[in-house]
């Protein structure tokens, strides 16, 4: 069943202030995968189908509007999936000048037995170049950029080290060591969470330092060598 487009708006009562300094951009809103979201009431019904929607994400990372554009799920599930989308949390979009901005992003929620009552929103049309773009963005980050993003994600995620930006930073480091012929991949992932936390702590004291070259890599070098 293809649903006609319809918008669901709601009042945001809690506004989280964003940082007053520029970030490393541009970048579209990025869903915080391990942030809690609303559950759906499955009951005795079979989970099947999906809902696709365009979300308007505020510069604080909170969803301001949900526009459903496609639904193949049972009609009873659609309003519940909208609540899941409304409750999702994002790292907000960042414009070319580095400011957190309101932006739209297309998301999809799959209803499957494996998801149970807690389906998670994912990108409806994954960008095949997203990882390469994120690697380039991480290389441009200053420490203040990393701390802003790390703190924002940490406030909502139950496992911040596995979120997109921190995970790609660790992947970059692991790849660099592998390409140098050093078999340390398992050690890299074992110490990555600690390395990222230490990077955030060090970056608070050196906000203008390069995150990747001057902070994360040296910390990870030391951690892997232990």
TAVEN-V348006 format. One record per residue. PSI is psi in whole degrees, 0 to 359 (NA if undefined). NEAR is the number of other ideal C-beta (glycine too) atoms within 10 Angstrom. Layout:
psi/near
PSI/NEAR
PSI/NEAR
This chain:
psi/near
127/10
118/8
148/16
151/8
135/10
146/12
144/11
111/15
155/12
160/12
132/5
115/12
335/5
121/6
123/10
121/13
141/7
164/17
151/15
0/7
164/12
152/16
180/25
114/21
187/18
161/16
140/22
163/19
142/26
121/22
140/22
103/23
325/19
17/16
142/19
145/13
170/19
150/16
162/14
151/23
104/9
316/15
223/7
6/4
155/13
132/9
123/18
154/13
186/18
165/17
130/28
136/19
153/29
124/17
135/22
114/16
125/26
171/21
0/20
2/18
5/24
145/17
127/24
335/17
145/18
124/23
105/18
127/20
342/15
138/18
128/21
8/15
165/23
142/14
327/9
335/11
335/23
311/20
330/12
322/19
324/26
320/21
324/16
315/22
321/24
327/19
355/15
153/26
145/23
151/25
123/24
165/25
154/22
128/25
180/16
335/9
0/10
15/16
136/18
130/24
159/18
136/15
162/19
149/14
142/20
125/15
159/24
140/18
119/27
135/18
109/23
158/11
327/9
334/7
337/14
222/12
3/13
63/11
146/26
139/15
140/25
166/12
132/15
324/18
86/10
136/10
116/11
342/7
7/9
317/15
317/15
322/11
320/14
322/20
316/15
322/11
317/19
322/21
334/14
348/13
139/23
169/22
320/23
327/20
313/25
314/29
317/20
312/24
319/29
312/21
320/13
314/23
317/24
326/18
334/13
334/18
142/19
349/11
79/12
329/23
340/20
358/14
169/23
303/17
309/22
323/27
320/19
323/18
318/26
319/21
317/17
316/17
315/23
319/20
318/13
317/13
322/17
318/13
337/8
5/8
17/6
118/13
83/8
16/17
313/14
323/9
320/17
311/21
332/15
322/13
1/19
318/23
315/15
318/13
321/26
319/24
318/16
325/17
318/24
317/21
315/11
322/19
333/24
332/13
342/8
66/14
332/14
356/9
149/15
132/17
309/27
302/19
319/11
346/16
295/22
312/28
312/18
322/13
318/20
323/26
314/12
319/12
318/16
329/19
338/8
NA/6
